[in-house]
Amino acid sequence: KKISDVLQKSAPKPGVPADLQNLLSQHFGENRSVIEIEELKLSDSCFLPANDLTHSFSSYLKEICPKWAKLRRSHKEKKSVVMLVLCSSALRSLELIKSMTAFKGDCRVIKLFAKHIKIKEQMNMLEKGMFHIGVGTPGRVKALVEQDALCLNSTKYVILDWNWRDQKLRRMMDIPEV
């Protein structure tokens, strides 16, 4: 069977904290001690409710982050973002950036993906400017963090685009490289 056949039959359902916990356990379980695996566990209080697919992206962000205006005004750090949105592809990142216009207001959004944007350009932009929201792919975000171009200390929200499926019906977490 092809994975797309299997995924086509599975109904999309909102992600739950247990999904991410299971993924972390599978990924790190073999080469970590019991104590290290325990430290990887996040309590349910670390998670906000998932989008139950009845909200648009902007209305979902408004619901989970009602004090956005205050957070946005108090953010002054360069090389960091208050909200980080991770997507499976650059095209999906662009879709989400367009769909969040009602939420973001006058805050600055930075694109954190590789498609037509060199990593050096993104590093310079992060160093010179102040951004509130970063939207990108896990690979590029990882590369920026490893090169100390993106600091996650002031990041308050990490949003995973968990339920969206690409043409092959894969979710972000179904892609082995992620």
PyMOL commands that set and color helices and strands:
alter all, ss='L'
color gray80, all
select helices_A, chain A and resi 3-9+17-31+34-40+44-46+57-64+68-74+90-99+101-104+119-128+138-146+172-174
alter helices_A, ss='H'
color red, helices_A
select strands_A, chain A and resi 83-86+109-112+133-136+157-160
alter strands_A, ss='S'
color yellow, strands_A
deselect
rebuild
show_as cartoon
